[in-house]
């Protein structure tokens, strides 16, 4: 004789249900969970796409240099120069 199934208490069956597939608990709940998860993922992807498009638009319309007209070499931090010591 086989040992009792560990899932038997979770899937009670009547004698009239013998041979039929047992009820699957929380199937609708899992479907709702999956749907909600998919909807959240789609919304996050949509927001990410909007943000990336806005950033690309900003980069495309921005002027080539800084707004004050200075060049990149002007705004770069400079290292203090030490006087050369010739030996």
NORFEN-V515496 format. One line per field, one symbol per residue. ss: DSSP state (H for helix, E for strand, L for the rest). psi: psi as a letter, one per 30 degrees, with the letter a starting at -180 (. if undefined). A space follows every 50 residues. Layout:
ss = ???
psi = ???
This chain:
ss = LLLLLLLHHHLLLLHHHLLLLLLLLLHHHHHHHHHHHHHHHHHHHHHHHH HHHHHHHHHHHLLLLLLLLLLHHHHLLLLLLLLLLLL
psi = kklkkffeffikklefgkflklkjkgeeeeeeeeeeeeeeeeeeeeeeee eeeeeeeeeefklealfgfllefefkkkkkkkkkjk.
